Amino acid sequence: MPREFSTSSLCVHATMTHKEETMSEHLSENAPSPQKIGVREFRGNLTAYLRQVRQGSTILVTSHDQVVAELRPPAPSYRPRRQPGALRGRIRMSEDFDQTPRDVLESMERDL
């Protein structure tokens, strides 16, 4: 969804800095290029830009032609879902797992 901004509030860049090129390498090839906005514009429309990020957009916030922040949705959790019973038959408990070792008992009975 294109938006029109006044040129006084938007920093327009023709070339990318090394930092911006590195960030763009991490983005998906099918994803649209990140939107660049100035700090003042971002601060003035914070809610709208956060809504765009929540919908999947990436936004680069710039100050004096330097990228100072990159906003994007958080990465999906890398933790696999737990599958009950997946370790069935692979875990064994020793016969004395619930008995306190003798040296531990003796150390608890001693005077301090």
C-alpha positions in Angstrom: 0.0 0.0 0.0 1.9 3.1 -1.2 1.8 6.2 0.9 2.8 9.7 -0.1 5.1 11.7 2.1 6.4 15.2 1.9 10.0 15.4 0.9 10.9 17.3 4.0 10.0 14.4 6.3 11.4 11.5 4.2 15.0 10.7 3.5 15.4 9.4 -0.1 18.5 7.4 -0.9 19.8 6.4 -4.3 22.6 4.2 -3.1 22.8 1.6 -0.4 25.4 1.6 2.3 27.4 -1.6 3.1 25.3 -2.1 6.2 22.0 -1.8 4.2 23.4 -4.3 1.6 24.2 -6.8 4.4 20.7 -6.4 5.8 19.1 -6.9 2.5 21.0 -10.2 1.9 19.2 -11.6 5.0 15.8 -10.8 3.5 13.9 -13.3 1.4 14.4 -12.9 -2.4 10.6 -12.9 -2.9 10.0 -10.2 -0.2 9.6 -6.6 -1.3 12.5 -4.3 -0.6 12.4 -2.7 2.9 10.8 0.7 3.2 13.1 3.5 4.3 11.8 6.2 6.5 13.4 9.0 8.5 13.3 9.1 12.3 10.9 12.1 12.4 8.5 10.4 10.1 8.7 7.2 12.1 8.1 9.0 15.4 5.2 10.9 14.0 3.4 7.7 12.6 4.7 5.1 15.0 1.4 3.1 15.3 0.9 2.9 11.5 4.4 1.7 10.9 4.2 -0.9 13.7 1.0 -2.1 12.1 2.8 -2.6 8.8 5.6 -4.5 10.5 3.0 -6.7 12.2 1.6 -7.5 8.7 5.0 -8.6 7.5 6.7 -5.5 6.2 10.3 -4.6 6.9 11.1 -0.9 7.6 14.6 0.7 7.8 14.7 3.8 10.0 17.3 6.3 8.9 19.0 9.4 10.4 21.2 11.6 8.3 21.4 8.9 5.5 22.5 6.2 8.0 20.3 3.2 8.9 19.8 3.3 12.6 17.2 0.6 13.0 15.6 -2.3 11.2 12.0 -3.2 12.1 10.6 -6.6 11.0 8.4 -9.2 12.5 10.1 -11.6 14.9 11.4 -14.8 13.5 9.2 -17.9 14.0 10.2 -20.0 17.0 13.0 -22.4 16.1 12.0 -24.8 19.0 10.3 -27.9 17.7 7.0 -28.8 19.2 7.2 -31.4 21.9 5.9 -34.8 20.9 4.8 -36.9 23.9 6.2 -40.4 23.9 9.0 -39.6 21.5 11.7 -41.0 23.9 9.7 -44.1 24.9 12.0 -47.0 25.4 15.1 -44.9 25.2 15.3 -43.7 28.8 16.2 -46.1 31.6 16.3 -45.4 35.4 18.7 -47.2 37.6 17.3 -49.5 40.3 18.5 -47.2 43.1 17.4 -43.8 41.6 15.3 -43.0 44.6 17.8 -43.9 47.3 20.0 -41.2 48.8 23.8 -42.1 48.7 25.3 -43.0 52.0 27.9 -40.2 51.9 25.2 -37.6 51.4 23.2 -39.0 54.4 26.4 -38.9 56.6 27.1 -35.3 55.7 23.6 -34.3 56.6 23.8 -36.0 60.0 27.1 -34.3 61.0 27.3 -31.3 63.2 28.2 -28.0 61.6 
